[in-house]
Structures are given as C-alpha cells and as structure tokens.
C-alpha cells in the first residue's frame, strides 16, 4: 500500500524522537497534568470538603502524571540504540493511510450524525472503515453497511425504543 | 448448608426459557469473540453495555458472564488451528496446541482445551459458591481505610507488579485516574474539570471510556497494522473430537493442576489470566522434563490441558472477588462491575444481603454457562474456526458502527462521540508504545472508591493519617503490597529473561498485533 519498510531506512534516524515513542506518552501526561492544575486553580469550590477537598485528588494525580512523564523521558533517553532502531522500525511500518481513513470516518460520523442522521452516516462510516482496511469493493461495502445500519435502526429504534436521529431522511 | 439452598434458589430463577436464552446468547457471543483474534470478552461486554438500558439486570448479567467465560473457551481455537491466539490468555495453550494440530491431532487438542476450560470454570465457581459469602461477611467490617487500601492494592498490582514495564503501567493508571475525576464532586457538589461543558457534569461515562479505549483503539491499531502481518494457514480439524482413555488419564492431572494454579490468581488484581496460564505451562513443562521421553515441543497434551484450566479457573475466582469484595481483577471483571453500577447495585459485602437473589441466580447461570459452552465447543470447534474466514475489513467496520451506536445511544450526545474519538486516539498512541490498557479501566472504576474512602477516612479521624494503617486488614494488604513491589524489583534486577520467555513475549506481540 504505502512505501515499503526499506524506504524508511534513510529517514529513520533523523529525528531525536524516532524509536522513542515514550516521549509522546510523556507529553500527553504533561498536558494532562496541566489541565488538572488549571482546573484546580480555576475551580469554583462549593462548601467545605475537608483536608483534601475536591481538589486534593487532582493535585495528587497531577504530581503522579509529572513523575511518570519524567520517568518515561528518562527511560526513553537511556534506551540502547538497537532497541531504538527496532522500535523505530515498527513505527515506520505503520499504515498511516488506513489509520487516517478510519479516523476520518469516525470524525465524519461524530460531526454529522445529528444533521444527516443514523442511516446515512452509519453506512458511510462502515464503508469508510471497510475501505480503509483494504477492501476495495466500494459498492459491496456500501451495501453491507446499509444493511447493517438498517437492521440496527429497526431493532434499536423500532423494538427497543432507542432514539436514533433520522436526520435528512426524516425531513424528506 | 445455606449456600446450597441459596444456589438451588438461584437455579430456580435462571431455569426460565428467557433466562436460558440469555445464557445461550452469552455463550455464543463469548465463544465468537474468543475465537476471533483481537477481540476479547472485555470489548464484547463494552460494546453491549449500552443494552443494559433495555434489559433487566439479571438478563444482562447472565449474558455478560456467559461472554466472560465464553471468551476463554473460544480463544484457544485460533491458537491451536492457526498458531494465532485469539487473546493473550491463549498464548500459553498455543505452543503445544498448535504442535498437536500439526501432528494431526487437532480434534484432540481442541477437546482437551474445551474440557480444560470447563473443569477450570466449574471448580472455581464451586469454590466461589462456598467461600464468597464468608469473604463477604469478613468484608462487612471494612471501613473507608480498608477500602482505600484495597483500591490502592489493585492500582499498584495491576500497573506495576504484573505489567511488563511499571512506568507504562503507571502512565495508563494516571490517565484512568484523571478521567475518573471529571464531573461533579460527590461530597461537596463542586464541578470539577468540566470546563463549563454541561455534558461533563455527570462525568465521563464508563461506556464511553471502555468502548473508546478497547474498541476504537483496537480498530485504529488494526488499521495501522493493515497489510503488514504475514499470512497464516488454517489447519483443518478432522476426525473424532473425543479423547482416548490414555489421553484422558494424562490430561486429567494437568487440568486439576492448572485449575489450582488459576484459582488464587482470580483474587489478585493481576490483570486477568495471562500470568496463571504461563505459570501452568511452565509447571507442566518442568514435570514433563522428568519423564523418560519428554514430549514438550512435539505437542504434549498436558501443555494444552494445564493453561486452559488455569485461565478459566482464574476467571471463575475473579467473579468471587468481584461479588464479595467489589474488587475487579481484570478488565472484563471491571466491566461487569460497571454493569452492576449501571443498575444501581454495588458489588461488595452488602451485595449478598441487598441483591442476594440476583447474585445466586448469577452463580447458577455460571454453572449453566460452563455446561452450554462445553457443548458448544467440544463438537463444534471446527465450525467456530470458520469464523476466522470473515473478512477483517467487515469485522472491524462492524465494530466501529456498534461502538458509535453504543456511545451515542447512551446519552444521545455529540460530546460523548467527540470524547470517544479523542480517547480512541489516545488508546491508539498507548498501544503503539506498549502501554497496557487494563490499568486505565481499573483506575476509572476504582478511582472514585479510592478518593472518597480516603476523604472519608480523613474526615472520620480528624485528618490523622495513622487511621489508614490501624486495622489488621489494612496492615496485611500493605504488607502484601510491599512484598509484591519487592518481588518486582528483585525480578527486574535479575539477569535478562531466558530465551523461552522472550519467545513467548514475541508471540504475544504477534498475537496482539493481529
């Protein structure tokens, strides 16, 4: 599908992040700590919550997040070269096109479910994910998706009384 | 005996056509997700959790426990026939099981594993029936200090002691703890980390978190690996699925040894059945070496019998820990706990008093589920293997549709879908970096328990920290925890793992990548 593994050989070593995926996780943990600290500082505390109060647990988790993030960065920097290369090889061998297609399908569903409705959006998402995962028979993907979406609509909306938005089709 | 009459009452509740149907559906779904690589019982329960809004509690719990056991029945099928374990719990079975299949003994390997899973389930469930009420009685004396110790124990055990890398386990735990904090504070009514978004006042729904982390994360992970995994071939299973007398005599001790290894692990928050299955595999291998003609490596029946029995025994006793102590020891158990909570029931010491009928019916259903699963798996294993022919693209597209349906149906809220996308992406990043996902779920579910019991303990004692270590139970738990940490440190300081363990780990990667 995309470039074979061997093509990544030259570019692999260029960034200091390559083979050190832990740094990404550490970054996310630091963002999390930041959000918790910001939330604690701007929190509109109601009443008396005792020693820890509503913010205490937030501080504890924020400190934990920072400590774990620092530990991850340290272990990433101390990683021996062979382990780094192996990790870089694995991450270079990712089918990003498939990941982005699938995620795009999810985002489209999220954004449009209420305006366009379940039947159309579920069909679109099914077809997008199936196509993203390498099934090139678009017509069949759409058909299978439509059948699945209809069956779900009938069982959940019709029999179990769960409300699924009808969107465009409902107005027509 | 009290327990026996209660259990008989439970059977009375379960033996209705409707409830038997839920047992059957659960067993069916469980076997199906167990057979398919990459799908686990935790994901299946997560995807079905929204159904709790339309089902009565007993029906949902019966179905979910069928899925829970069924996942462990089915997971060895793909491992034996294709050398691709359906789940990490079947890796230990795969080593000898696939060799048996290659040697033309596929039906025997499948039968050994199905009977092993059955024996493990039945033995463990019987123990739960007799000991869970006693455990629950003991636990009625638990105060906030004990609960805090229990939650802390679960956190540390699942993130550091069991995990490959303690740092990664702790990272997962931290994310889970933070998600659990969002929402209105129960004791003061303060809105926490909601950023003025009304949809967040009730907190992030457990359904959204589990579906995002387990299902969406998995779909993205599979997409990233698409077209990268090598092909595998399916060995057809032909011939009688029965064991000869000689085979049975060799497998029986292994089944029993496996089950006795598995039972204690269900009570320890060790993240499921991986550890006991490997422990059982190693035990059988050591015993095999003493034989005149060691068979391990050529398809030894003990290598299939032991780990399978161990895996299901762990699942059975985990159910006991969940019901009696409210302590989930694996991701699936955590989801069962969430199911109880959806219905306003709190597993733990009071459950047997308040919802006794449901508990005993559930235990009765576990016995029935084990029997149904044996019938479904013993003669029909080759048919289940046909599921592996289902195109991967449709399977995962279907999972995506059901994931979004579940999340949207819970609250009819677009915010939940946005959270699902974001958390799914986070789970994808975590999986790429070998960060385990189970600690996230355990933290989300036990986080509030830990926080509020700590705050209660402080309030009750006038902020005296000594109150946390003032009872024999808390001291015992913290001692156990300290020993666990010491063992982990010792294990890490030892010379690198023997080649066999490394091979097992690589196998696991192959398994989880699929």
Boltz contact constraints between the chains, C-beta under 6 A:
constraints:
  - contact:
      token1: [A, 1]
      token2: [B, 227]
      max_distance: 6.0
  - contact:
      token1: [A, 21]
      token2: [B, 433]
      max_distance: 6.0
  - contact:
      token1: [A, 22]
      token2: [B, 433]
      max_distance: 6.0
  - contact:
      token1: [A, 24]
      token2: [B, 429]
      max_distance: 6.0
  - contact:
      token1: [A, 25]
      token2: [B, 171]
      max_distance: 6.0
  - contact:
      token1: [A, 25]
      token2: [B, 433]
      max_distance: 6.0
  - contact:
      token1: [A, 32]
      token2: [B, 178]
      max_distance: 6.0
  - contact:
      token1: [A, 39]
      token2: [B, 193]
      max_distance: 6.0
  - contact:
      token1: [A, 45]
      token2: [B, 190]
      max_distance: 6.0
  - contact:
      token1: [A, 46]
      token2: [B, 188]
      max_distance: 6.0
  - contact:
      token1: [A, 46]
      token2: [B, 189]
      max_distance: 6.0
  - contact:
      token1: [A, 46]
      token2: [B, 190]
      max_distance: 6.0
  - contact:
      token1: [A, 47]
      token2: [B, 188]
      max_distance: 6.0
  - contact:
      token1: [A, 49]
      token2: [B, 188]
      max_distance: 6.0
  - contact:
      token1: [A, 50]
      token2: [B, 455]
      max_distance: 6.0
  - contact:
      token1: [A, 50]
      token2: [B, 459]
      max_distance: 6.0
  - contact:
      token1: [A, 51]
      token2: [B, 458]
      max_distance: 6.0
  - contact:
      token1: [A, 51]
      token2: [B, 463]
      max_distance: 6.0
  - contact:
      token1: [A, 52]
      token2: [B, 455]
      max_distance: 6.0
  - contact:
      token1: [A, 54]
      token2: [B, 185]
      max_distance: 6.0
  - contact:
      token1: [A, 54]
      token2: [B, 188]
      max_distance: 6.0
  - contact:
      token1: [A, 54]
      token2: [B, 190]
      max_distance: 6.0
  - contact:
      token1: [A, 54]
      token2: [B, 192]
      max_distance: 6.0
  - contact:
      token1: [A, 57]
      token2: [B, 181]
      max_distance: 6.0
  - contact:
      token1: [A, 57]
      token2: [B, 451]
      max_distance: 6.0
  - contact:
      token1: [A, 58]
      token2: [B, 181]
      max_distance: 6.0
  - contact:
      token1: [A, 61]
      token2: [B, 177]
      max_distance: 6.0
  - contact:
      token1: [A, 61]
      token2: [B, 178]
      max_distance: 6.0
  - contact:
      token1: [A, 64]
      token2: [B, 174]
      max_distance: 6.0
  - contact:
      token1: [A, 65]
      token2: [B, 174]
      max_distance: 6.0
  - contact:
      token1: [A, 68]
      token2: [B, 170]
      max_distance: 6.0
  - contact:
      token1: [A, 68]
      token2: [B, 171]
      max_distance: 6.0
  - contact:
      token1: [A, 68]
      token2: [B, 174]
      max_distance: 6.0
  - contact:
      token1: [A, 71]
      token2: [B, 167]
      max_distance: 6.0
  - contact:
      token1: [A, 72]
      token2: [B, 167]
      max_distance: 6.0
  - contact:
      token1: [A, 93]
      token2: [B, 228]
      max_distance: 6.0
  - contact:
      token1: [A, 94]
      token2: [B, 224]
      max_distance: 6.0
  - contact:
      token1: [A, 95]
      token2: [B, 224]
      max_distance: 6.0
  - contact:
      token1: [A, 95]
      token2: [B, 226]
      max_distance: 6.0
  - contact:
      token1: [A, 95]
      token2: [B, 227]
      max_distance: 6.0
  - contact:
      token1: [A, 98]
      token2: [B, 223]
      max_distance: 6.0
  - contact:
      token1: [A, 98]
      token2: [B, 226]
      max_distance: 6.0
  - contact:
      token1: [A, 99]
      token2: [B, 220]
      max_distance: 6.0
  - contact:
      token1: [A, 99]
      token2: [B, 223]
      max_distance: 6.0
  - contact:
      token1: [A, 99]
      token2: [B, 224]
      max_distance: 6.0
  - contact:
      token1: [A, 102]
      token2: [B, 223]
      max_distance: 6.0
  - contact:
      token1: [A, 106]
      token2: [B, 421]
      max_distance: 6.0
  - contact:
      token1: [A, 109]
      token2: [B, 404]
      max_distance: 6.0
  - contact:
      token1: [A, 110]
      token2: [B, 417]
      max_distance: 6.0
  - contact:
      token1: [A, 110]
      token2: [B, 418]
      max_distance: 6.0
  - contact:
      token1: [A, 110]
      token2: [B, 421]
      max_distance: 6.0
  - contact:
      token1: [A, 122]
      token2: [B, 401]
      max_distance: 6.0
  - contact:
      token1: [A, 126]
      token2: [B, 397]
      max_distance: 6.0
  - contact:
      token1: [A, 126]
      token2: [B, 401]
      max_distance: 6.0
  - contact:
      token1: [A, 129]
      token2: [B, 397]
      max_distance: 6.0
  - contact:
      token1: [A, 129]
      token2: [B, 400]
      max_distance: 6.0
  - contact:
      token1: [A, 130]
      token2: [B, 393]
      max_distance: 6.0
  - contact:
      token1: [A, 130]
      token2: [B, 394]
      max_distance: 6.0
  - contact:
      token1: [A, 130]
      token2: [B, 397]
      max_distance: 6.0
  - contact:
      token1: [A, 132]
      token2: [B, 223]
      max_distance: 6.0
  - contact:
      token1: [A, 133]
      token2: [B, 226]
      max_distance: 6.0
  - contact:
      token1: [A, 133]
      token2: [B, 393]
      max_distance: 6.0
  - contact:
      token1: [A, 133]
      token2: [B, 396]
      max_distance: 6.0
  - contact:
      token1: [A, 134]
      token2: [B, 226]
      max_distance: 6.0
  - contact:
      token1: [A, 135]
      token2: [B, 393]
      max_distance: 6.0
  - contact:
      token1: [A, 160]
      token2: [B, 54]
      max_distance: 6.0
  - contact:
      token1: [A, 162]
      token2: [B, 409]
      max_distance: 6.0
